Amino acid sequence: MNSHVDFEPTKKKFSFQELEKLFDEIFLKIDRSKSRFEVFKDFVTCSACALRNSLSGISKNLVVQSLEDEYHKIMAKYSKEDKSNIHHLFGLLIAMMEARALPHDVLGDLYMRFEFGSSHNGQHFTPTHISNLLAVMNSGQIPELIKQKGYVSCVDPACGAGSTLLAKVKCVIDGGFNPAKHLYMEGTDIDRLVALMCYVQLSLWNVPGRVFVGDSLTLKMREMWITPAYVHGAWYRKLNH
């Protein structure tokens, strides 16, 4: 995986539990001189940068050079073997999502399981089953909204790793709709790491959207991350009509 290349996940089929165990084993052996939180943060950041700059396949003008530089600066901290393992983690993340079959906050679960929440800004994420319940309770209007304007929008001003947004993606899929065509999402979080966790997961589920790093209360945004599906589907045009 470089900052422009999509990673092809392992083709052999494993259960989610087997993939989760393998992810943990590889993650825990990467550069033991660093904290697990630093390694996790680097993994998420590099994954986000790679997904964002994968848009270079459409146009070189879509490459964000600062993210390209950040990617290479982070990867330079690791040995060749550790770089390979970080690439492997990305493939395993994709495989874990495929094993789940429907949207699930995989990165949020990993974050909480490794207890990063207690040491990093006191972050705690909504459990997926709660997000799913809330999404189902508010999903009745989805078919009608899609019928009226062709898509439904969902905005989360405190998105965290994306549990609430992913639950809405699940509802759209359960309703027989294609998220890439019928769903637009925006998420915002003041914490860059968790915002990027959300961005990675929405991108891998092929959801058109934008994730902002900033303060929803003051409306001061530091960064905007557009998902590949947002560009591929020309959503910047749809939203302006």
C-alpha positions in Angstrom: 0.0 0.0 0.0 1.4 3.4 -1.0 -0.7 6.6 -0.7 -2.3 5.9 -4.1 -2.7 2.2 -4.3 -5.8 0.2 -3.3 -4.9 -2.9 -1.2 -6.3 -6.3 -2.3 -7.4 -8.2 0.8 -6.6 -11.8 1.3 -8.8 -14.0 -0.9 -9.0 -16.9 1.5 -12.2 -16.8 3.6 -11.9 -16.5 7.3 -14.5 -15.9 10.0 -14.7 -12.5 11.6 -13.3 -13.9 14.8 -10.3 -15.4 13.0 -9.6 -12.2 11.2 -9.9 -10.2 14.4 -7.4 -12.5 16.1 -5.0 -12.2 13.2 -5.3 -8.5 13.2 -4.5 -8.4 17.0 -1.5 -10.6 16.5 0.0 -8.5 13.8 -0.9 -5.2 15.4 0.7 -6.2 18.7 4.1 -7.1 17.2 4.6 -3.9 15.1 7.5 -1.8 16.5 7.2 -2.6 20.2 9.3 0.5 21.0 6.2 2.5 20.3 2.9 2.6 22.3 0.0 0.7 20.8 -1.9 4.0 20.6 0.8 5.5 18.4 0.8 2.5 16.1 -3.0 2.5 15.8 -3.0 6.2 15.1 -0.4 5.8 12.4 -2.3 2.9 10.9 -5.5 4.9 10.7 -3.9 8.0 9.4 -2.0 6.2 6.7 -5.1 4.3 5.7 -7.1 7.6 5.4 -4.3 9.3 3.4 -4.1 6.3 1.0 -7.9 6.3 0.5 -8.0 10.0 0.0 -5.2 10.1 -2.5 -6.5 7.0 -4.3 -8.4 9.7 -6.3 -5.2 10.3 -8.2 -6.5 7.6 -10.6 -9.2 10.1 -11.7 -6.9 13.2 -11.8 -3.6 14.2 -10.4 -5.2 17.4 -9.4 -7.1 15.5 -6.7 -4.0 14.6 -4.9 -3.5 16.4 -1.6 0.3 16.9 -1.4 0.3 17.6 2.4 -1.4 14.2 3.0 1.1 12.5 0.6 3.9 14.0 2.7 2.2 13.0 6.0 1.8 9.4 4.8 5.5 9.1 3.8 6.7 10.8 7.0 4.8 8.4 9.2 5.9 5.3 7.2 9.5 6.4 7.4 9.3 5.7 11.2 8.9 2.0 10.6 11.1 -0.9 9.4 10.4 -2.7 6.1 8.8 -5.6 8.0 6.6 -3.2 10.0 5.6 -1.3 6.9 4.5 -4.7 5.4 2.5 -5.5 8.5 0.8 -2.1 8.5 -0.2 -2.8 4.8 -1.5 -6.2 6.0 -3.6 -4.6 8.7 -5.3 -2.6 6.0 -6.1 -5.7 4.0 -7.4 -7.4 7.2 -9.6 -4.4 8.0 -11.3 -4.8 4.6 -11.6 -8.5 5.1 -13.2 -7.9 8.5 -15.7 -5.6 7.0 -16.5 -8.1 4.3 -16.9 -10.9 6.9 -19.4 -8.7 8.7 -21.4 -8.4 5.5 -23.2 -5.3 6.7 -21.8 -2.0 8.1 -20.4 -2.3 11.6 -18.0 0.0 13.5 -15.0 -2.3 13.3 -12.4 0.4 14.1 -14.5 1.8 17.0 -14.6 -1.7 18.5 -10.8 -2.1 18.1 -10.3 1.3 19.7 -12.4 0.4 22.7 -11.1 -3.2 23.0 -7.5 -1.9 23.2 -8.7 0.6 25.8 -7.5 3.7 23.9 -10.5 5.6 25.0 -9.4 5.9 28.6 -6.1 7.4 27.7 -7.1 9.6 24.7 -9.5 12.4 25.4 -11.8 10.1 27.3 -13.3 8.9 24.0 -16.1 6.4 24.2 -18.2 5.3 21.3 -21.8 4.3 21.0 -22.1 0.5 20.8 -23.1 -0.7 17.3 -26.3 -2.5 18.5 -27.5 0.8 20.1 -26.7 2.7 16.9 -28.5 0.1 14.9 -31.6 0.3 17.1 -31.7 4.1 16.9 -31.2 4.0 13.1 -34.1 1.5 12.6 -36.4 3.7 14.8 -35.8 6.6 12.5 -35.6 4.8 9.1 -39.2 4.8 8.1 -38.9 7.9 5.8 -35.9 6.6 3.9 -37.9 5.1 1.0 -40.1 8.1 0.6 -37.2 10.6 0.7 -35.3 8.6 -1.9 -38.4 8.5 -4.1 -38.7 12.3 -3.8 -35.2 13.4 -4.5 -33.2 10.3 -5.4 -31.2 10.1 -2.2 -31.3 10.6 1.6 -28.9 12.8 3.6 -27.5 12.0 7.0 -25.4 14.4 9.2 -23.7 13.6 12.5 -22.1 16.7 14.2 -20.2 14.4 16.7 -19.5 11.4 14.5 -16.8 9.6 16.5 -15.6 6.6 14.5 -18.9 6.5 12.6 -21.1 4.1 14.5 -24.3 6.2 14.0 -23.6 6.9 10.4 -22.7 3.2 9.6 -26.0 2.2 11.3 -27.9 4.4 8.8 -25.9 2.9 5.9 -27.1 -0.5 7.1 -30.7 0.7 7.1 -30.3 2.0 3.5 -28.9 -1.4 2.4 -31.6 -3.3 4.3 -34.1 -1.2 2.4 -32.7 -2.5 -0.9 -30.9 0.7 -1.9 -27.3 1.3 -3.0 -25.6 3.7 -0.6 -23.3 4.9 -3.4 -26.3 6.1 -5.4 -28.9 6.9 -2.7 -27.1 8.2 0.4 -25.0 11.2 1.2 -23.4 11.6 4.6 -21.5 14.2 6.6 -19.7 13.7 9.8 -17.7 16.0 12.1 -15.5 15.4 15.1 -13.1 17.7 16.9 -10.7 14.7 17.4 -8.8 14.1 14.2 -8.1 10.5 14.9 -11.7 9.4 15.4 -12.8 11.6 12.4 -10.3 9.7 10.3 -11.6 6.4 11.6 -15.1 7.5 10.4 -13.6 8.6 7.1 -11.9 5.2 6.5 -15.0 3.2 7.3 -17.3 5.3 5.1 -14.8 5.2 2.3 -14.5 1.4 2.5 -18.3 1.1 2.5 -18.4 3.2 -0.7 -20.5 5.9 0.9 -20.5 9.4 -0.7 -19.7 11.9 1.9 -17.5 14.4 3.6 -15.9 14.1 7.0 -14.8 17.3 8.8 -12.2 17.7 11.5 -13.4 20.6 13.6 -15.9 22.0 16.1 -19.5 21.7 15.3 -20.5 24.2 17.9 -18.3 27.1 16.6 -18.4 25.8 13.0 -14.6 26.2 12.8 -13.3 23.4 10.6 -9.7 22.5 10.2 -9.9 19.8 7.5 -12.4 18.3 5.0 -12.0 14.7 3.8 -14.0 13.7 0.7 -14.7 10.0 0.2 -13.8 8.3 -3.1 -17.5 7.6 -3.7 -18.3 11.3 -3.3 -16.0 12.1 -6.3 -16.9 9.0 -8.4 -20.6 9.8 -8.1 -20.1 13.5 -8.8 -22.0 14.4 -5.6 -20.6 17.9 -5.7 -23.0 18.4 -8.6 -26.0 16.6 -7.1 -25.8 18.6 -3.9 -25.8 21.9 -5.8 -29.0 21.1 -7.7 
